[in-house]
């Protein structure tokens, strides 16, 4: 398979958030690695039950908004992220998911995700800020 076939597998989709391309006026698109990162963000930002036609789609981290921050809760957040990405993003292999609780008093958890793109074997990472208090303020 040539490199174009590898890239086709990575995908092209609407940019997130949805925008128009200023040069053409068409819907702006994201391709390949950027499309994967945007898909990961969409999965993590979507609460289960939020999509009427796909009620199981999304990530369970939103279930922990009112939980007391403890080692158990942090582990549960990590597991919710793992479960969602393993279920809904087949283009990647998760290498690690780690939650940094340093901003917890301010209502912020930083979720570090290391992954490998299955088709290209390229590794990448993303840090997702999860705000569990309104506007990220204490």
Rosetta constraint file for C-alpha pairs under 8 A:
AtomPair CA 1 CA 5 HARMONIC 5.92 0.50
AtomPair CA 1 CA 6 HARMONIC 7.20 0.50
AtomPair CA 2 CA 6 HARMONIC 6.69 0.50
AtomPair CA 3 CA 7 HARMONIC 6.28 0.50
AtomPair CA 4 CA 8 HARMONIC 6.05 0.50
AtomPair CA 5 CA 9 HARMONIC 6.45 0.50
AtomPair CA 6 CA 10 HARMONIC 6.79 0.50
AtomPair CA 6 CA 119 HARMONIC 6.11 0.50
AtomPair CA 6 CA 120 HARMONIC 6.66 0.50
AtomPair CA 7 CA 11 HARMONIC 6.80 0.50
AtomPair CA 7 CA 32 HARMONIC 6.08 0.50
AtomPair CA 8 CA 12 HARMONIC 7.63 0.50
AtomPair CA 8 CA 32 HARMONIC 7.58 0.50
AtomPair CA 9 CA 91 HARMONIC 7.92 0.50
AtomPair CA 9 CA 119 HARMONIC 7.32 0.50
AtomPair CA 10 CA 31 HARMONIC 7.48 0.50
AtomPair CA 10 CA 32 HARMONIC 4.65 0.50
AtomPair CA 10 CA 33 HARMONIC 6.84 0.50
AtomPair CA 10 CA 35 HARMONIC 7.52 0.50
AtomPair CA 10 CA 36 HARMONIC 7.13 0.50
AtomPair CA 10 CA 91 HARMONIC 6.84 0.50
AtomPair CA 10 CA 119 HARMONIC 7.70 0.50
AtomPair CA 11 CA 31 HARMONIC 5.93 0.50
AtomPair CA 11 CA 32 HARMONIC 5.24 0.50
AtomPair CA 11 CA 35 HARMONIC 6.62 0.50
AtomPair CA 11 CA 36 HARMONIC 7.81 0.50
AtomPair CA 12 CA 29 HARMONIC 6.64 0.50
AtomPair CA 12 CA 30 HARMONIC 5.60 0.50
AtomPair CA 12 CA 31 HARMONIC 4.25 0.50
AtomPair CA 12 CA 32 HARMONIC 6.14 0.50
AtomPair CA 12 CA 35 HARMONIC 6.24 0.50
AtomPair CA 13 CA 29 HARMONIC 5.44 0.50
AtomPair CA 13 CA 30 HARMONIC 5.46 0.50
AtomPair CA 13 CA 31 HARMONIC 6.54 0.50
AtomPair CA 13 CA 35 HARMONIC 6.48 0.50
AtomPair CA 14 CA 18 HARMONIC 6.44 0.50
AtomPair CA 14 CA 27 HARMONIC 6.79 0.50
AtomPair CA 14 CA 28 HARMONIC 6.08 0.50
AtomPair CA 14 CA 29 HARMONIC 4.48 0.50
AtomPair CA 14 CA 30 HARMONIC 5.94 0.50
AtomPair CA 15 CA 19 HARMONIC 6.62 0.50
AtomPair CA 15 CA 27 HARMONIC 7.84 0.50
AtomPair CA 15 CA 28 HARMONIC 5.57 0.50
AtomPair CA 15 CA 29 HARMONIC 4.69 0.50
AtomPair CA 15 CA 30 HARMONIC 4.87 0.50
AtomPair CA 15 CA 35 HARMONIC 7.45 0.50
AtomPair CA 15 CA 38 HARMONIC 7.55 0.50
AtomPair CA 16 CA 30 HARMONIC 7.92 0.50
AtomPair CA 16 CA 38 HARMONIC 6.13 0.50
AtomPair CA 16 CA 42 HARMONIC 7.98 0.50
AtomPair CA 18 CA 27 HARMONIC 7.36 0.50
AtomPair CA 18 CA 28 HARMONIC 7.12 0.50
AtomPair CA 19 CA 27 HARMONIC 6.03 0.50
AtomPair CA 19 CA 28 HARMONIC 5.53 0.50
AtomPair CA 20 CA 25 HARMONIC 5.64 0.50
AtomPair CA 20 CA 26 HARMONIC 5.48 0.50
AtomPair CA 20 CA 27 HARMONIC 4.38 0.50
AtomPair CA 20 CA 28 HARMONIC 4.74 0.50
AtomPair CA 21 CA 25 HARMONIC 5.14 0.50
AtomPair CA 21 CA 26 HARMONIC 5.46 0.50
AtomPair CA 21 CA 27 HARMONIC 5.83 0.50
AtomPair CA 21 CA 28 HARMONIC 4.58 0.50
AtomPair CA 21 CA 29 HARMONIC 7.95 0.50
AtomPair CA 22 CA 26 HARMONIC 7.90 0.50
AtomPair CA 30 CA 34 HARMONIC 5.95 0.50
AtomPair CA 30 CA 35 HARMONIC 5.03 0.50
AtomPair CA 31 CA 35 HARMONIC 4.96 0.50
AtomPair CA 32 CA 36 HARMONIC 6.49 0.50
AtomPair CA 33 CA 37 HARMONIC 6.42 0.50
AtomPair CA 34 CA 38 HARMONIC 6.18 0.50
AtomPair CA 35 CA 39 HARMONIC 6.09 0.50
AtomPair CA 36 CA 40 HARMONIC 6.23 0.50
AtomPair CA 36 CA 91 HARMONIC 7.65 0.50
AtomPair CA 37 CA 41 HARMONIC 6.38 0.50
AtomPair CA 37 CA 126 HARMONIC 7.34 0.50
AtomPair CA 38 CA 42 HARMONIC 6.19 0.50
AtomPair CA 39 CA 43 HARMONIC 6.20 0.50
AtomPair CA 39 CA 89 HARMONIC 7.49 0.50
AtomPair CA 40 CA 44 HARMONIC 6.25 0.50
AtomPair CA 40 CA 85 HARMONIC 7.05 0.50
AtomPair CA 40 CA 89 HARMONIC 7.18 0.50
AtomPair CA 41 CA 45 HARMONIC 5.94 0.50
AtomPair CA 41 CA 128 HARMONIC 7.38 0.50
AtomPair CA 42 CA 46 HARMONIC 6.10 0.50
AtomPair CA 42 CA 58 HARMONIC 7.89 0.50
AtomPair CA 43 CA 57 HARMONIC 7.47 0.50
AtomPair CA 43 CA 58 HARMONIC 4.93 0.50
AtomPair CA 43 CA 59 HARMONIC 6.13 0.50
AtomPair CA 43 CA 84 HARMONIC 7.01 0.50
AtomPair CA 43 CA 85 HARMONIC 7.23 0.50
AtomPair CA 43 CA 88 HARMONIC 7.33 0.50
AtomPair CA 44 CA 58 HARMONIC 6.27 0.50
AtomPair CA 44 CA 59 HARMONIC 5.23 0.50
AtomPair CA 44 CA 61 HARMONIC 7.65 0.50
AtomPair CA 44 CA 81 HARMONIC 7.06 0.50
AtomPair CA 44 CA 84 HARMONIC 7.58 0.50
AtomPair CA 45 CA 58 HARMONIC 7.27 0.50
AtomPair CA 45 CA 59 HARMONIC 7.22 0.50
AtomPair CA 46 CA 50 HARMONIC 6.62 0.50
AtomPair CA 46 CA 57 HARMONIC 7.45 0.50
AtomPair CA 46 CA 58 HARMONIC 4.66 0.50
AtomPair CA 46 CA 59 HARMONIC 6.14 0.50
AtomPair CA 47 CA 57 HARMONIC 7.66 0.50
AtomPair CA 47 CA 58 HARMONIC 5.13 0.50
AtomPair CA 47 CA 59 HARMONIC 5.53 0.50
AtomPair CA 47 CA 60 HARMONIC 6.38 0.50
AtomPair CA 47 CA 61 HARMONIC 7.62 0.50
AtomPair CA 47 CA 62 HARMONIC 5.90 0.50
AtomPair CA 48 CA 55 HARMONIC 5.97 0.50
AtomPair CA 48 CA 56 HARMONIC 5.37 0.50
AtomPair CA 48 CA 57 HARMONIC 5.57 0.50
AtomPair CA 48 CA 58 HARMONIC 4.75 0.50
AtomPair CA 48 CA 59 HARMONIC 5.91 0.50
AtomPair CA 48 CA 60 HARMONIC 6.30 0.50
AtomPair CA 49 CA 54 HARMONIC 7.39 0.50
AtomPair CA 49 CA 55 HARMONIC 4.10 0.50
AtomPair CA 49 CA 56 HARMONIC 5.98 0.50
AtomPair CA 49 CA 57 HARMONIC 7.13 0.50
AtomPair CA 49 CA 58 HARMONIC 7.77 0.50
AtomPair CA 50 CA 55 HARMONIC 6.34 0.50
AtomPair CA 50 CA 58 HARMONIC 7.92 0.50
AtomPair CA 51 CA 55 HARMONIC 5.26 0.50
AtomPair CA 51 CA 57 HARMONIC 7.12 0.50
AtomPair CA 57 CA 84 HARMONIC 7.98 0.50
AtomPair CA 57 CA 88 HARMONIC 7.58 0.50
AtomPair CA 58 CA 84 HARMONIC 6.37 0.50
AtomPair CA 59 CA 80 HARMONIC 6.24 0.50
AtomPair CA 59 CA 81 HARMONIC 6.28 0.50
AtomPair CA 59 CA 83 HARMONIC 7.82 0.50
AtomPair CA 59 CA 84 HARMONIC 5.20 0.50
AtomPair CA 60 CA 64 HARMONIC 7.75 0.50
AtomPair CA 60 CA 77 HARMONIC 7.66 0.50
AtomPair CA 60 CA 80 HARMONIC 5.24 0.50
AtomPair CA 60 CA 81 HARMONIC 7.28 0.50
AtomPair CA 60 CA 84 HARMONIC 7.53 0.50
AtomPair CA 61 CA 65 HARMONIC 7.50 0.50
AtomPair CA 61 CA 77 HARMONIC 5.45 0.50
AtomPair CA 61 CA 80 HARMONIC 5.84 0.50
AtomPair CA 61 CA 81 HARMONIC 6.91 0.50
AtomPair CA 62 CA 132 HARMONIC 7.94 0.50
AtomPair CA 64 CA 73 HARMONIC 7.36 0.50
AtomPair CA 64 CA 77 HARMONIC 7.33 0.50
AtomPair CA 64 CA 132 HARMONIC 7.91 0.50
AtomPair CA 65 CA 132 HARMONIC 4.92 0.50
AtomPair CA 65 CA 133 HARMONIC 7.36 0.50
AtomPair CA 66 CA 132 HARMONIC 7.56 0.50
AtomPair CA 67 CA 73 HARMONIC 7.15 0.50
AtomPair CA 68 CA 73 HARMONIC 7.22 0.50
AtomPair CA 69 CA 73 HARMONIC 5.85 0.50
AtomPair CA 69 CA 74 HARMONIC 6.90 0.50
AtomPair CA 69 CA 104 HARMONIC 7.46 0.50
AtomPair CA 70 CA 74 HARMONIC 6.21 0.50
AtomPair CA 71 CA 75 HARMONIC 6.16 0.50
AtomPair CA 72 CA 76 HARMONIC 6.17 0.50
AtomPair CA 73 CA 77 HARMONIC 6.19 0.50
AtomPair CA 74 CA 78 HARMONIC 6.32 0.50
AtomPair CA 74 CA 99 HARMONIC 6.51 0.50
AtomPair CA 74 CA 101 HARMONIC 7.77 0.50
AtomPair CA 75 CA 79 HARMONIC 6.17 0.50
AtomPair CA 75 CA 99 HARMONIC 7.99 0.50
AtomPair CA 76 CA 80 HARMONIC 6.06 0.50
AtomPair CA 77 CA 81 HARMONIC 6.31 0.50
AtomPair CA 77 CA 99 HARMONIC 7.57 0.50
AtomPair CA 78 CA 82 HARMONIC 6.25 0.50
AtomPair CA 78 CA 97 HARMONIC 5.95 0.50
AtomPair CA 78 CA 98 HARMONIC 6.30 0.50
AtomPair CA 78 CA 99 HARMONIC 6.39 0.50
AtomPair CA 78 CA 111 HARMONIC 7.73 0.50
AtomPair CA 79 CA 83 HARMONIC 6.02 0.50
AtomPair CA 80 CA 84 HARMONIC 6.17 0.50
AtomPair CA 81 CA 85 HARMONIC 6.14 0.50
AtomPair CA 81 CA 97 HARMONIC 7.45 0.50
AtomPair CA 82 CA 86 HARMONIC 5.93 0.50
AtomPair CA 82 CA 94 HARMONIC 7.48 0.50
AtomPair CA 82 CA 97 HARMONIC 6.89 0.50
AtomPair CA 83 CA 87 HARMONIC 6.04 0.50
AtomPair CA 84 CA 88 HARMONIC 5.95 0.50
AtomPair CA 84 CA 89 HARMONIC 7.94 0.50
AtomPair CA 85 CA 89 HARMONIC 5.20 0.50
AtomPair CA 85 CA 90 HARMONIC 7.85 0.50
AtomPair CA 85 CA 94 HARMONIC 7.83 0.50
AtomPair CA 86 CA 90 HARMONIC 6.70 0.50
AtomPair CA 86 CA 93 HARMONIC 7.61 0.50
AtomPair CA 86 CA 94 HARMONIC 7.41 0.50
AtomPair CA 91 CA 117 HARMONIC 5.93 0.50
AtomPair CA 91 CA 118 HARMONIC 5.69 0.50
AtomPair CA 91 CA 119 HARMONIC 7.26 0.50
AtomPair CA 92 CA 115 HARMONIC 6.21 0.50
AtomPair CA 92 CA 116 HARMONIC 5.50 0.50
AtomPair CA 92 CA 117 HARMONIC 4.54 0.50
AtomPair CA 92 CA 118 HARMONIC 5.30 0.50
AtomPair CA 93 CA 115 HARMONIC 5.53 0.50
AtomPair CA 93 CA 116 HARMONIC 5.13 0.50
AtomPair CA 93 CA 117 HARMONIC 6.38 0.50
AtomPair CA 93 CA 118 HARMONIC 6.21 0.50
AtomPair CA 94 CA 113 HARMONIC 7.52 0.50
AtomPair CA 94 CA 114 HARMONIC 6.29 0.50
AtomPair CA 94 CA 115 HARMONIC 4.45 0.50
AtomPair CA 94 CA 116 HARMONIC 6.48 0.50
AtomPair CA 95 CA 113 HARMONIC 7.66 0.50
AtomPair CA 95 CA 114 HARMONIC 5.28 0.50
AtomPair CA 95 CA 115 HARMONIC 4.91 0.50
AtomPair CA 95 CA 116 HARMONIC 6.87 0.50
AtomPair CA 96 CA 112 HARMONIC 7.82 0.50
AtomPair CA 96 CA 113 HARMONIC 5.84 0.50
AtomPair CA 96 CA 114 HARMONIC 5.14 0.50
AtomPair CA 96 CA 115 HARMONIC 6.92 0.50
AtomPair CA 97 CA 111 HARMONIC 6.88 0.50
AtomPair CA 97 CA 112 HARMONIC 5.64 0.50
AtomPair CA 97 CA 113 HARMONIC 4.69 0.50
AtomPair CA 97 CA 114 HARMONIC 6.55 0.50
AtomPair CA 98 CA 111 HARMONIC 5.76 0.50
AtomPair CA 98 CA 112 HARMONIC 5.10 0.50
AtomPair CA 98 CA 113 HARMONIC 6.67 0.50
AtomPair CA 99 CA 109 HARMONIC 6.49 0.50
AtomPair CA 99 CA 110 HARMONIC 5.70 0.50
AtomPair CA 99 CA 111 HARMONIC 4.51 0.50
AtomPair CA 99 CA 112 HARMONIC 6.18 0.50
AtomPair CA 100 CA 109 HARMONIC 5.89 0.50
AtomPair CA 100 CA 110 HARMONIC 5.12 0.50
AtomPair CA 100 CA 111 HARMONIC 6.35 0.50
AtomPair CA 100 CA 112 HARMONIC 7.59 0.50
AtomPair CA 101 CA 108 HARMONIC 7.48 0.50
AtomPair CA 101 CA 109 HARMONIC 5.37 0.50
AtomPair CA 101 CA 110 HARMONIC 6.94 0.50
AtomPair CA 102 CA 109 HARMONIC 7.33 0.50
AtomPair CA 103 CA 107 HARMONIC 6.47 0.50
AtomPair CA 103 CA 108 HARMONIC 4.94 0.50
AtomPair CA 103 CA 109 HARMONIC 5.97 0.50
AtomPair CA 103 CA 110 HARMONIC 7.72 0.50
AtomPair CA 104 CA 108 HARMONIC 4.94 0.50
AtomPair CA 104 CA 109 HARMONIC 5.78 0.50
AtomPair CA 105 CA 138 HARMONIC 6.88 0.50
AtomPair CA 106 CA 133 HARMONIC 7.83 0.50
AtomPair CA 106 CA 136 HARMONIC 6.59 0.50
AtomPair CA 106 CA 137 HARMONIC 5.75 0.50
AtomPair CA 106 CA 138 HARMONIC 4.77 0.50
AtomPair CA 107 CA 131 HARMONIC 5.62 0.50
AtomPair CA 107 CA 132 HARMONIC 5.24 0.50
AtomPair CA 107 CA 133 HARMONIC 4.84 0.50
AtomPair CA 107 CA 134 HARMONIC 7.93 0.50
AtomPair CA 107 CA 136 HARMONIC 5.38 0.50
AtomPair CA 107 CA 137 HARMONIC 6.23 0.50
AtomPair CA 107 CA 138 HARMONIC 5.94 0.50
AtomPair CA 108 CA 129 HARMONIC 6.67 0.50
AtomPair CA 108 CA 130 HARMONIC 5.72 0.50
AtomPair CA 108 CA 131 HARMONIC 4.63 0.50
AtomPair CA 108 CA 132 HARMONIC 6.20 0.50
AtomPair CA 108 CA 133 HARMONIC 7.46 0.50
AtomPair CA 108 CA 136 HARMONIC 6.25 0.50
AtomPair CA 109 CA 129 HARMONIC 5.99 0.50
AtomPair CA 109 CA 130 HARMONIC 5.14 0.50
AtomPair CA 109 CA 131 HARMONIC 6.48 0.50
AtomPair CA 109 CA 132 HARMONIC 7.73 0.50
AtomPair CA 110 CA 127 HARMONIC 6.34 0.50
AtomPair CA 110 CA 128 HARMONIC 5.77 0.50
AtomPair CA 110 CA 129 HARMONIC 4.71 0.50
AtomPair CA 110 CA 130 HARMONIC 6.13 0.50
AtomPair CA 111 CA 127 HARMONIC 5.48 0.50
AtomPair CA 111 CA 128 HARMONIC 5.01 0.50
AtomPair CA 111 CA 129 HARMONIC 6.27 0.50
AtomPair CA 111 CA 130 HARMONIC 7.09 0.50
AtomPair CA 112 CA 125 HARMONIC 7.28 0.50
AtomPair CA 112 CA 126 HARMONIC 6.01 0.50
AtomPair CA 112 CA 127 HARMONIC 4.47 0.50
AtomPair CA 112 CA 128 HARMONIC 6.45 0.50
AtomPair CA 113 CA 125 HARMONIC 5.42 0.50
AtomPair CA 113 CA 126 HARMONIC 5.26 0.50
AtomPair CA 113 CA 127 HARMONIC 6.15 0.50
AtomPair CA 113 CA 128 HARMONIC 7.81 0.50
AtomPair CA 114 CA 123 HARMONIC 7.34 0.50
AtomPair CA 114 CA 124 HARMONIC 6.00 0.50
AtomPair CA 114 CA 125 HARMONIC 4.33 0.50
AtomPair CA 114 CA 126 HARMONIC 6.68 0.50
AtomPair CA 115 CA 123 HARMONIC 5.66 0.50
AtomPair CA 115 CA 124 HARMONIC 5.56 0.50
AtomPair CA 115 CA 125 HARMONIC 5.98 0.50
AtomPair CA 116 CA 121 HARMONIC 5.80 0.50
AtomPair CA 116 CA 122 HARMONIC 5.49 0.50
AtomPair CA 116 CA 123 HARMONIC 4.19 0.50
AtomPair CA 116 CA 124 HARMONIC 6.22 0.50
AtomPair CA 117 CA 121 HARMONIC 5.25 0.50
AtomPair CA 117 CA 122 HARMONIC 5.35 0.50
AtomPair CA 117 CA 123 HARMONIC 6.24 0.50
AtomPair CA 117 CA 124 HARMONIC 7.76 0.50
AtomPair CA 118 CA 122 HARMONIC 7.66 0.50
AtomPair CA 131 CA 135 HARMONIC 7.27 0.50
AtomPair CA 131 CA 136 HARMONIC 5.27 0.50
AtomPair CA 132 CA 136 HARMONIC 7.01 0.50
AtomPair CA 133 CA 137 HARMONIC 6.36 0.50
AtomPair CA 133 CA 138 HARMONIC 6.79 0.50
